[in-house]
Amino acid sequence: MRPTARDNEALKPLPISDTAMVHLYRGELGRSDNWRTRLDTTTNWALTTTAAVISFGFANTSSPHVTFLVGIWMVISFLLIEARRYRYYDLWNRRVRLLEDGYWAPMLRHEPVDPDSLRELAQELARPQLQLSLISAISTRLNRAYGPILIVLLLSWFVKVYSHPQAPGTFREFVERAHVGPVPGEFIMSLIAGMSLLAIYMFVSSFFVRAPLGELRTRPRGRRAALWESFYRPYALNRSRRRVPRSPPASPPLPPEP
């Protein structure tokens, strides 16, 4: 059967109005903002826990050093929770960036919309999938917030074990002080050293992997330059250089007519 005129009208794509795009943008921006607030909540929990652990651990000399280990475990738990939330935040923020890059930015430049960005946005709307892996999310949150928090807790634990009640005479005595009940100090030291090396590796690797779509980072000129610039100006903005169109060369003057 040949399609009728009514079927042809039904198969035609409906025009996209600016009002519909505005509502879509506001909805996705609201989702992104809500998940951003949830990230801030988890970070506040980690900061409050760190302050409470340090205050209780150094309150008197009889306070056990296991308090700092419990604080480190709680902060790592908050990191895993926030990494999961960050994956969902990346999903909604990716949609916002696709709308801004493919629709609003071309409109402001008086250019046609970007079909690739809109096609990717349509695919995201049809089948939502998490694009960011858990390891990348953990590395990004270590880079942003949890790296300094864990460093403060580890240094506080080291000072507590070393100085309370007095400085150890030998390294063997220092290792024995790190015991927790029946667990020997060698195992605790090895566990802390392994976790520290893993955190350092993930922290450093976050400078070499491609940043998520919504992250604001400098445009690296190379791997070494990206690592170096991330330390002394991690949030610097690159100004776009506009190319000034060159005027065509002037034609030579015509010879006078005889």
N, C-alpha and C positions, 0 to 999 in steps of 0.2 A: 504494500500500500504506500502510495506517495503521501508525504507529509502535507497536511493542509496548511492554509495560511495561519490558522490559529496556533497550530503546532510550531510553525516557524516563529511566531511572535513569542511563544512561551520559551523557545530555546535561545532567544536573544539575551545577552547579559544585561542586567539592569545597570543603569548608570549610577556611579558612586557619587553621592553628594558630599559637599564639604561639611554639612551638619552631621552626617553619619560618621565621617572621619574624626570630627571633633569629639563626639561622644565616645568613640572607640579609644581615642587617645586619652581622654579623661579617665575612662575605666581602667585602662592598663597602667596609667600613672598612679591611680589610687591603689591598685594592687601592689605595685612596686614600692610605694611609700609605706604601706602596711607591713610588708616583709622587711623593709629597712628598719622600721621601728622595732620589730621583733629581734633583729640583730643587735640593736643598741641595748635592748633589755638583757640579752644574754651577756653582753660585755659588762654591763653594770653589775650583774651577779658575780662575775669573775673578779672585778675590782673590789667589790664589797667583801668577798671571801678572802682575798689576799690581804686586805687591810685588817680584817678580824684575826686571821691566822698570825700575822706578824705581831699584832698587839698582844695576843694571848701568849705567843711563843716566847717573847722577850719580856713578859711581865715580871717573871722571877726566874731564878736559876734552877728551880725544881721542875719547871715546865719541860715535858719530854719533847724531843726533837721529832717524834712521830707526828706531832701536830702539823709540821711543815709538809711531811709526806702526804698526809690526808688533804692538805690544801692543794698540793700539786695534783693529786688524783682528781679532786673536784674541778680544778681549772681545766684539766685535760678532758673531763666529762663535758664541761661547758663548751670546750672547743669542738668536740664531736657534734654536740647538739647544734651549735652555731654553723658548723660546716654544712649540716643537712639543711638548715634554714637558708643558708647562703645559696645553695643549689636552686631552691625555689625562687629566691630573690633574683637570681641570674636569669631564670626563665621569664619572669615578667619584665625585668629590666631590658632584656634582649628585644622584646616586642616594642618597648618604648623607643629604643634606639633605632630599630628598623623603621618605625613610623617617622622619626625625626630625620633620619638619613635619606629615606626613600620618598617621603611625601612633603614634609614641611620645609626642609632645606631647599629642595628644588623650587618650591613655590616662592620662597623668599628671594631666590636668585632669578625668578622669572624664567625657569627652565622646565621642561617636561619631567614628570615623575620618573623615578628609577624603577623599571619593571622588575629587575632582579630582586631588589629589596622587598617590593610588594609581593612578589611570588614566594619569597622565603617566609614573609609574614603570613601569607595565606596557608602555607604548609604548616606553620607553627599553630595557627588557629584550628586547622583541621585535625591535626594529630599532635597534641602537646607532648613533648618529651624533654627530659632533663638533658641539657647539652654539656653541663660541667660535671666532671668526674669528682668523686669524693676526695681523692688525693689532691687534685688541683684546688678544691675548695679549702681543704685544711691548710695547704701551703699559702694560699692567699690570705686567710685569716691570721696565720702566724706572722705573715709579713705586715699586716695592718695593725693588729692589736695584741695578739696573744704571745708573741715573741718576747717583748719587754716584760710582760707579767710573769712568764715562766722564768725569765732570767732573775728577776727580783726574788722569787720564791726559792730558786736554787741557791742563790748567794746567801739568802737568809738561813737556809738549812745548813749550808757549809759553815757559816759563822757560828750558828748554834752548836753544832757538833764539835767544832774546834775550840771554842772559848768557854763553854759551860761544862762543869763548874770552873775549870781552869784549862790552860793550854796543855795539850798532850806533850809528853816527852819524846815519843817516837812515832813514826808513821804507823807502826803496828797497833799502838794504843789508839790512834785516831780511827783506824779502820774498825777496831773492836767496839768503839763507842757508837758506831752506826748501827748496831744490832737492834732489832725490834722483836722483843720476846725471844722465842726459840729460833728465829731467823737470824743467821749469822751476818755480821757486818760486811763480809766479803760479797755476799749475794746482794745486799742492799746497794753497796757501792757499784757493783757491776750493772745492776738494774738502772741506777741513776745515770751512769756513764753511757749505757746503751740508748736510753731515752734522750739524753742530751745530744748524742751524735746524730740520732734520727731527726730530732727537731732542727739541728743546724743544717743537715742536708736538705730538708724540705724547705727551710727558710731561704737558703742560698739558691736552690733550684727554682724558686718562685720568680727570680729575676731573669731567668733564661727562657721560661716557657711563655707562650703567647698569653697575654692578659685577656680576661673575659671581656665581652663586648662592652659592658657598661663601666669598666674600670678606666680611670683617668691616669695615664702614664705618659712619660715622654716617648717620643718616637726614637727607638734606638738606631744608631748608625752602625752598630755592630755588637757582638756579644760582650766584648770587653768594655766598650763604651757604655753599653746598657747597664752593666754591673757597676761601673765606676760612677756614672751619673746618678744611679739610684741611691747612692749613699750621700752625696753632697747636695743634690737637688732632686729628691724623688718626685716632687709634685710640680716641677717647673712646666710651664706651658710654652709650647713652640708657636710662635707667631707665624701665620701663613704669609709667605712672601708673594706679593702680587707682581706678576710680570707686566712691566710697562711695554705696551706695543711700540715697536720701533717704527719710526716714520720711514717711508721708502726713500731711497737715495734720490737726490735731486738730479734731474736729467741735465746733461750739459747744454749750454746755450747754443742755439742754432747760429750758424755763420750768417753774417749779413748778406742779403741778396745783392748781386752786382747791379 
